[in-house]
Amino acid sequence: MTPPRIGDADTSPGPVAAAVAGIRTVAEFQLRRLLTRPRLAMAAIGALFPAAVMLAADRASRGRLGDDLNVAMLYGLIPEAVCMLGLLVTMCPAVADELERGTWAHLAVRPGGRRSLLLGTWVAAVIWTATVALVATVIAVSVSNLSDPWGVGRILAALVLISCAGRAALFALPAVIMPKRALVASVGVAIVVEYLAGVIPAIVNQATVSLRLRSLLVAWMGWERSLPTEAQLLVDQQPEWVQLLAVGILVAVLLTAAVAILDRRQFPPSDEL
């Protein structure tokens, strides 16, 4: 082997490039693990469920639901329900799967291995869940009685991406704090933080994804003036860019906290069996 000569260019990747490569590798690996028959069957059910509910509701009402109620139902079924369930399945086992397979020790000793695991799983969870939710959006909008299905579809697609990014970051914390009970803990976080604190008209709901999603839905649908006074307390009247910036800050803070915790966590050997 010829030793490197003085003046030769250093072609090794920098720390940022190495970190990005590690995250991409983990994300690709996690996505391949999701391409199994049971997971694909679950994805198909998730993609078809909103359309089935919309068809049943339209038949029960004999096509008299109206655009506003149809959009509200689609919002509850897709950016809320489908995204939430998909992220619970894909993001929560981030650390628990490695502990059960006995591969955690190998990841923990690799430079940046813990960060790559968490952030790569976050990327995979967002991509997988958003894909299922977007397919569900296309199918459900197609069968719904909407006057502007293209416009509603674009709004729902944007809300799906925001919901997946924000809530995957939220579920990253239980995944690293309580890996063996991450699913139960994440359900509790979703109920307490997103669905209870998120509807309290106080400073606490400013740190929830649900407030931002509702506010963007109201703004993009032009419902500001038609909302009852009581319902206006459940949305933020700030401009749309403020809502998007708030979600971005929330994602950054949650992922940074999760990475910091995971970097310092030490799991006893009994947890790795």
Beta strands, then each sheet from edge to edge (+ up, - down):
end
